[in-house]
Amino acid sequence: MQSFENFSNYISGNTENLSTEVVEAVLFRMKLNIPEWEKEQALSLYTALFGFFGKSLVDGDENTVPDELINWSKQNAAMQMTNNGKISEIVVRYPVTRDVLTEILTRISIELKLSIEENAFIIKRINNMLDVSLNETVFAFERFSDQFKEETQKELAKLSAPIVPVKDGIVVLPLVGDMNCYRLSHIIDHVIPKIAELNVDHVIADFSGIFTINEEVAQHLHQIGSTIGLMGIHFITTGLRPELAQAIVQRGINYEGDSFATVKQALESIK
């Protein structure tokens, strides 16, 4: 259609000016002050977006979006995650951006004497791109968030049960913080094999740093003690506060090995 060709040629020939207009309008309306590099990134994105948009009106599939837009959306989510930002800080920009683009494209449609139906098609097309961009940004942010949480859990698991050699043949296993199933599984899968490699005779598991204990945690701890005992290593528990000890007894958990109030007492008991 000739009208779409004229519109396409106008858009393709004014990508940089239109990009600048969009970015400046969004920043002004939202009263945002962003770094210059982020502004340049946005200008580059909208330049590519307008170029693709103009071309797609004539010979493109109306259901496709430029790879640049999808990649930018993912990068935007990654940057927000890295800077400890919230996804809402990105999402709130989309309605304003949508309004600005609608106004600009409608103005151009009027200048080029497009029909109401043709203008409606153009607005629908740009909204489709924005919807895809928003979805890709949110999905990417969730993926990065899940990945970050998993990596954080792994680091916390390592810190929550370090192996501390104190004497020849003796190591202390201080259990720290909330011992959830993930951390306890880490101890069973990674810490116990390391203890076996150290060829020790005594393991002192210090519970003084544990906040709370439930039945599932108690069962895991029992499994840890039993596994160490089956390896021929003397298993000693210390630091079981009265409320923790009572919780263990109430849940019918029977710990193998000796128990002392402090690590110092446990060390003194080892001949």
Secondary structure as GFF3:
##gff-version 3
##sequence-region A 1 271
A	DSSP	alpha_helix	2	13	.	.	.	ID=ss1
A	DSSP	alpha_helix	15	30	.	.	.	ID=ss2
A	DSSP	alpha_helix	36	59	.	.	.	ID=ss3
A	DSSP	alpha_helix	67	82	.	.	.	ID=ss4
A	DSSP	alpha_helix	87	91	.	.	.	ID=ss5
A	DSSP	alpha_helix	93	111	.	.	.	ID=ss6
A	DSSP	alpha_helix	116	160	.	.	.	ID=ss7
A	DSSP	beta_strand	164	167	.	.	.	ID=ss8
A	DSSP	beta_strand	170	177	.	.	.	ID=ss9
A	DSSP	alpha_helix	181	186	.	.	.	ID=ss10
A	DSSP	pi_helix	187	191	.	.	.	ID=ss11
A	DSSP	alpha_helix	192	198	.	.	.	ID=ss12
A	DSSP	beta_strand	202	210	.	.	.	ID=ss13
A	DSSP	alpha_helix	215	230	.	.	.	ID=ss14
A	DSSP	beta_strand	234	238	.	.	.	ID=ss15
A	DSSP	alpha_helix	242	250	.	.	.	ID=ss16
A	DSSP	beta_strand	258	260	.	.	.	ID=ss17
A	DSSP	alpha_helix	263	269	.	.	.	ID=ss18
###
